[in-house]
Amino acid sequence: MVLKYYYDLLSQPSRAVYIFLKMNKIPFEPAVVNLGGGEHLTEEFREKHSKFQKVPFIHHDDFRLTESVAIVRYLAREYHVKEHWYPQEIRAQARVDEYLEWNHLNVRAGCARYFFDKLMGPMMTGKQPSDEQVKKNQKAMEKTLTDFERIFLSSEAPFITGTEISFADLQAACEIEQPRLAGYEPRDHFSKIKTWLENVKSECQPYYDEAHKPLEAWLKKIQKKAAKL
Amino acid sequence: MVLKYYYDLLSQPSRAVYIFLKMNKIPFEPAVVNLGGGEHLTEEFREKHSKFQKVPFIHHDDFRLTESVAIVRYLAREYHVKEHWYPQEIRAQARVDEYLEWNHLNVRAGCARYFFDKLMGPMMTGKQPSDEQVKKNQKAMEKTLTDFERIFLSSEAPFITGTEISFADLQAACEIEQPRLAGYEPRDHFSKIKTWLENVKSECQPYYDEAHKPLEAWLKKIQKKAAKL
């Protein structure tokens, strides 16, 4: 069976699933979707590839699946990946699920909104957000990062659910890398997040850096442009 | 083992899990948390009950779990509930998961924000939202309900994943009932949603009505108050 993975490495969950695939040596055909170019928004794309019109998604022969968490849960069972990445044991799985479900309206919503309103929105519309809006978004993001440290990084354990890395760590880390593009470095404000990010990163080399290469390149471009002003 | 279920029926996912428990005849000790009274926000609650400070959550003897989707996935395996509610077969499960993951930042975010900004926020702060804000939220909610019909109710099947009901239907239905409290009835604008809601409701009686009793009572109170003005 052929697994085709559709993604854009500038999308946070696309990076998380990409690292998961690579770390688990799951063979796949890469299919890059250029979100910036709006490729996913066409009628043709909707018919031919995905009615959800977003990434990441997979085609596993004739089986199409969207949503990063659903994809990882599916792949973990289809490919029998190592237990720690997505446990099959009931309680251990529930602990990973608890983070993955909490993530959507907390870490993801907080970090992605800050990034979108401050960088992506203005790039698309040419309209800058008000200072008040940026401050409000920053406050909401900092609230969620504070909650994240308090709820999930409160023990001395190196990862969210304990001594071993799981997909929950990948999902969280890839979201928390994103606001750097809009000028906010969570590492400078949250010491537990800083240490934990180092753990995730060093556990997933060389794929962590590989997945974040387009983000780092974009960051350099932004910094260069800012230096010229 | 004792299963203690903490909930408030005015919370959408609390209702969904409540109906799931009742339909599957899973015995539980009910523990009502009064969200309106702010009971969940105290330090004592955080220590004693849940560091997440939200509902629903369960205590299954010494095992504590938050997040409705994580809870249902856990209970489905612990109690061997009927396959259609939350399938164990890999692809059928992935289809239910796909909706449940999509739900957070789409149906839930859209409907809950409309409800919160128009009704809950003003009740808590005494400050009314601007017309512009209400309109913006309504537009976002209608976009997500349009997507919901297009992506998940496009076939002639009575439920989200086909001929049988799953937890995805409960989760979606309980969210879509909520904006009525703020004066918006999705049934009046979306005919496929209207038919599908009838299917979900009639499949889950008497528990659907039982779970929505506090919502209906609140709605009557609001309408009575409005009639007096």
Interface residues (C-beta under 8 A of the other chain):
Chain A: K51 F52 F63 L65 T66 E67 S68 V69 A70 R73 Y74 R77 E78 I90 R91 Q93 A94 D97 E98 L100 E101 W102 H104 L105 R108 A109 R150 I151
Chain B: K51 F52 F63 L65 T66 E67 S68 V69 A70 R73 Y74 R77 E78 I90 R91 Q93 A94 D97 E98 L100 E101 W102 H104 L105 R108 A109 R150 I151
